[in-house]
Amino acid sequence: MQIQGDYNLQLPLPDDSHMKSAIRFALLALVLVIVAMVSALTAMRFAIHGQEVAVPALIGLAPPDAERKISALGLQISIERQYYSPQVPEGKIMSQLPQPGTKVRRGWQVRVAQSLGQTRVTIPDVTGQSEHAAELNIRRRGLDVVSMAMVQTVGIPADQVLAQSPTANATQVAAPKISLLVTTAAEPQAFVMADFVGQSLGSVSRSLQDAGFRLGNVNVVAPNGVVPDAANANATGAPSLPGTSVVPPDQSAVPAQATPASIIVSQSPSAGQKVPAGAVVNFEVR
């Protein structure tokens, strides 16, 4: 049997509505992923910041009351210092760290200082005592020497307490720590030695005495600069003064001894050298 006729076989084409549905589904899935990520970040942020609390004010509270107040917020308290205070009653908290209102995480430790009240220790009078005796006197009462300054004085013995702070029997002392002012030996007054070479011995001697110095040995030298032998000179019976040398017979041109008119040719200490008050000055003259 033969079938006659023309037949066209056509495949179905994709519908536009199906394409649009697929796109909408993809966009919806993307939006859901973004929302999930934002939700996760928001939840993490709330979880972190939800653990933060503001530090309450604890100053003026007794430690048990402060501990109850701070434990309710999930914080801890630590008493690290104790100080004397004329303002805060004994046993109360006088300072805290962190400060009130500071944001901290739960479990944070708040450090506080407790008041010991007004000092009940009498501040001793240690003026006039030696440094060592004053320190012993202070520490024996449970006090501390916080600083010590030294000062040079005239007419007051060294190593003596000249002043103290706080003063003896002081009240309303915030902390029982004492500062001392102690005397020390004054350094001797120093002078710069003047140049006396070429001047007469008499005028120089008067100047030295007026300045508080002492005249030492005065030796007479020959014109050639040689100091005569005192032994040979004395053998001739020539007169001499203590501290001076006279010339032997063969140097009769040189004076037998120093006179106020003798001219200074050298000095010891030398000019420009630092010397203490009352120093001895030696000369060579001709």
ZAKE-823248 format. One line per field, with one value per residue (C-alpha): residue in three letters; x, y, z. Coordinates in Angstrom, 1 decimal. Each point is the difference from the previous one (the first is absolute). Layout:
resn	[ala|...];
xx	[X|...];
yy	[Y|...];
zz	[Z|...];
REM end
This chain:
resn	[met|gln|ile|gln|gly|asp|tyr|asn|leu|gln|leu|pro|leu|pro|asp|asp|ser|his|met|lys|ser|ala|ile|arg|phe|ala|leu|leu|ala|leu|val|leu|val|ile|val|ala|met|val|ser|ala|leu|thr|ala|met|arg|phe|ala|ile|his|gly|gln|glu|val|ala|val|pro|ala|leu|ile|gly|leu|ala|pro|pro|asp|ala|glu|arg|lys|ile|ser|ala|leu|gly|leu|gln|ile|ser|ile|glu|arg|gln|tyr|tyr|ser|pro|gln|val|pro|glu|gly|lys|ile|met|ser|gln|leu|pro|gln|pro|gly|thr|lys|val|arg|arg|gly|trp|gln|val|arg|val|ala|gln|ser|leu|gly|gln|thr|arg|val|thr|ile|pro|asp|val|thr|gly|gln|ser|glu|his|ala|ala|glu|leu|asn|ile|arg|arg|arg|gly|leu|asp|val|val|ser|met|ala|met|val|gln|thr|val|gly|ile|pro|ala|asp|gln|val|leu|ala|gln|ser|pro|thr|ala|asn|ala|thr|gln|val|ala|ala|pro|lys|ile|ser|leu|leu|val|thr|thr|ala|ala|glu|pro|gln|ala|phe|val|met|ala|asp|phe|val|gly|gln|ser|leu|gly|ser|val|ser|arg|ser|leu|gln|asp|ala|gly|phe|arg|leu|gly|asn|val|asn|val|val|ala|pro|asn|gly|val|val|pro|asp|ala|ala|asn|ala|asn|ala|thr|gly|ala|pro|ser|leu|pro|gly|thr|ser|val|val|pro|pro|asp|gln|ser|ala|val|pro|ala|gln|ala|thr|pro|ala|ser|ile|ile|val|ser|gln|ser|pro|ser|ala|gly|gln|lys|val|pro|ala|gly|ala|val|val|asn|phe|glu|val|arg];
xx	[0.0|1.4|-0.7|0.1|0.3|2.5|0.7|2.1|1.6|0.5|1.6|-1.5|1.8|0.8|-2.7|1.0|-1.9|2.3|3.1|-1.3|-0.9|3.5|1.5|-2.4|1.0|3.7|-0.5|-2.1|2.7|2.6|-2.1|-0.5|3.8|0.6|-2.6|1.5|3.4|-1.3|-1.9|3.1|2.1|-2.7|-0.3|3.7|0.1|-2.8|1.8|3.2|-1.6|-2.5|2.8|1.1|-1.2|0.7|2.1|-2.1|1.2|1.5|1.6|-1.4|-1.3|1.1|1.8|-2.9|-2.5|2.3|0.5|-3.7|-0.6|2.7|-0.6|-3.6|1.6|2.3|3.1|2.6|1.6|3.6|1.1|3.6|0.9|-0.7|0.6|-0.6|-2.6|-1.5|-3.0|-1.1|-1.1|2.0|-0.9|-1.7|1.2|1.9|1.0|-0.7|1.4|-1.6|-2.0|-3.8|-1.8|2.8|-1.1|1.7|-0.8|-1.5|2.5|2.2|1.8|-0.6|2.9|-0.7|1.8|-1.4|0.2|1.7|-1.7|2.0|3.5|0.2|3.8|1.7|2.5|3.2|2.2|3.4|1.5|3.4|0.6|2.6|-1.1|0.3|-1.8|-2.8|-0.5|-0.1|-2.5|-2.3|0.1|-0.5|-3.5|-0.9|0.6|2.2|2.6|-1.1|2.8|3.1|1.6|3.5|0.9|3.4|-0.2|2.4|0.0|-2.1|1.6|-0.2|-2.3|-2.8|-3.7|-0.7|-3.7|-2.7|-3.3|-2.6|0.9|0.0|-3.5|-1.6|-3.6|-2.1|2.9|-1.1|2.9|2.5|3.2|2.6|2.5|3.2|2.4|3.5|3.1|3.3|3.5|0.7|2.8|3.0|0.2|2.4|2.0|2.1|3.6|1.2|3.3|2.4|3.2|1.8|-1.7|1.7|-0.2|-1.3|-3.0|-0.9|0.3|-2.6|-2.3|0.2|-0.8|-2.9|-1.4|0.4|3.0|3.2|3.6|2.1|3.7|1.8|3.3|2.6|1.5|3.2|-0.2|0.7|-3.1|1.9|-1.3|3.0|1.2|-1.4|2.6|2.9|-1.6|-0.6|3.7|1.0|-2.2|-2.3|-3.4|-3.1|-3.7|-2.0|-1.1|2.7|3.3|3.1|2.9|3.4|3.0|0.8|-3.4|0.0|-1.9|-3.2|-1.8|0.5|-3.7|-3.3|-1.2|-3.3|1.7|1.0|-1.5|-1.9|1.3|-2.2|-2.9|-1.7|-2.9|0.4|-2.2|-3.4|0.0|-3.1|0.8|-2.2|-0.3|2.8|2.5|3.8|1.8|3.8|2.3|3.4|1.4|3.2];
yy	[0.0|3.3|3.1|3.0|3.5|2.5|0.2|2.7|-1.1|3.0|0.0|2.2|3.3|1.3|2.1|3.5|-0.4|-2.9|2.1|2.9|-2.4|-1.3|3.5|0.9|-3.1|0.8|3.6|-1.2|-2.5|2.8|2.3|-2.8|-0.6|3.8|0.1|-3.0|1.6|3.3|-1.8|-2.0|3.2|1.8|-3.0|0.0|3.7|-0.3|-2.9|2.0|3.2|-1.7|-1.1|3.6|1.9|3.4|0.1|1.3|2.6|-1.7|3.0|0.4|-3.6|-2.6|-2.9|-2.5|2.4|0.7|-3.7|-0.7|2.9|-0.9|-3.8|0.6|1.4|-3.0|2.0|-0.7|2.3|0.1|2.2|0.8|3.0|1.5|3.7|2.4|2.6|2.9|0.1|-3.6|-2.0|-3.0|-3.2|1.8|-0.1|3.2|-0.6|-2.5|-1.0|0.0|3.1|-0.1|-0.3|-1.7|-2.8|-3.3|-3.7|-2.2|-1.7|3.2|0.7|3.5|1.1|2.1|1.8|-0.1|2.8|-0.5|3.1|2.8|-0.7|-1.1|0.1|3.0|1.7|0.2|3.0|-1.0|3.5|0.3|-3.8|-1.7|-1.5|-3.5|0.7|1.8|-2.9|-2.6|2.2|0.3|-3.6|-1.3|1.7|-1.7|3.1|0.4|2.5|0.9|2.5|1.5|3.3|1.2|3.6|1.7|2.3|2.2|-0.3|-3.1|-3.5|-2.3|-3.1|1.7|0.1|3.7|-0.3|-2.6|-0.3|-0.7|1.9|-1.7|-0.9|0.9|-1.1|-0.6|-1.8|-1.8|-2.4|-0.6|0.8|2.5|2.1|1.1|2.9|-1.0|2.2|-0.9|1.3|3.1|-0.2|2.1|3.4|0.0|2.9|0.4|0.8|3.4|0.7|1.6|-0.3|3.3|1.5|0.8|-2.6|2.6|1.1|-3.6|-1.2|2.6|-0.9|-3.7|0.6|2.2|-2.8|-2.6|-1.8|-0.8|0.8|-3.2|-0.4|2.9|-1.0|2.5|-1.0|1.2|2.1|-3.2|-1.6|-2.4|-0.2|0.6|-2.8|0.9|-2.2|1.9|3.3|-0.9|-1.0|3.6|1.1|2.0|0.6|-1.8|-0.2|-3.2|-1.0|2.1|-1.0|2.2|0.1|-1.4|2.3|-0.2|1.4|3.1|2.0|-1.9|1.2|-2.2|-0.3|1.1|3.5|1.8|1.5|-3.3|-0.7|-3.2|-2.1|-3.1|-1.3|-3.2|-0.5|1.5|2.7|-1.1|-3.2|-0.5|0.0|-0.3|2.8|0.2|-1.7|0.4|1.9|-0.4|2.4|0.4|3.5|1.9];
zz	[0.0|-0.8|2.0|-1.9|1.3|1.3|3.7|1.8|3.3|2.3|3.5|2.8|0.6|3.6|1.6|1.1|3.2|1.1|-0.6|2.0|2.9|0.0|0.2|2.8|2.0|-0.4|1.2|2.9|1.0|-0.1|2.2|2.5|0.2|0.5|2.7|1.8|0.0|1.3|2.7|1.0|0.3|1.9|2.4|0.5|0.7|2.5|1.6|0.4|1.2|2.0|2.3|0.7|3.1|1.5|3.1|2.9|2.5|3.1|1.8|3.5|0.2|2.4|-1.7|0.6|-1.5|-3.0|-0.6|-0.1|-2.3|-2.4|0.1|-1.3|-3.2|-0.4|1.1|2.7|2.6|1.4|2.9|-1.0|2.2|3.4|0.8|2.8|-0.9|2.0|-2.3|-0.6|3.1|1.0|-1.8|-3.0|-3.6|-0.9|-3.6|-2.8|-3.4|-2.6|0.7|0.4|-3.4|-1.8|-2.3|0.8|-0.8|2.6|2.2|0.1|3.3|1.5|2.2|3.0|2.9|3.5|2.6|3.3|1.3|1.7|1.0|3.6|0.0|1.7|-2.2|2.1|0.4|-1.5|-0.5|1.5|-0.1|-2.2|-3.3|1.3|3.3|-1.8|-2.4|2.8|1.9|-3.0|-1.1|3.5|-0.1|-3.2|-2.1|-3.1|-1.1|-3.5|-0.9|1.5|-1.1|0.9|0.7|0.8|3.0|2.0|3.7|0.2|0.5|-3.0|0.0|1.8|-0.9|-0.6|-1.0|-0.6|-1.9|1.4|3.1|3.5|1.3|-3.4|-0.5|-3.1|-1.7|-3.2|0.0|2.9|-2.0|1.2|-1.9|1.7|-0.5|1.3|0.4|-1.6|0.5|-2.0|-2.5|1.0|-1.7|-2.9|-1.5|-3.1|0.9|-1.2|-1.7|2.5|-2.1|-0.3|3.1|3.3|2.8|2.5|-2.0|-1.0|3.6|1.1|-2.8|0.9|3.6|-0.9|-2.2|2.6|-1.4|1.8|-1.0|-0.3|-0.8|-1.6|-1.7|-1.2|-3.4|-1.6|-3.2|-2.0|1.5|2.4|3.6|2.3|2.3|3.4|1.8|-1.6|0.7|3.6|0.4|-0.5|2.8|-2.2|1.5|-1.5|0.6|0.2|-3.5|-1.8|-1.4|-0.1|-2.5|0.5|0.3|-3.7|-0.9|2.2|-2.6|1.0|3.1|3.0|0.7|-1.4|0.7|-0.7|-3.0|-1.4|-3.5|-0.5|-2.9|0.4|2.1|1.0|-0.6|-3.4|-1.4|-1.2|2.2|2.2|3.7|3.1|2.5|2.5|-2.4|0.5|-2.7|-0.5|-1.8|-1.5|0.1|-0.9];
REM end
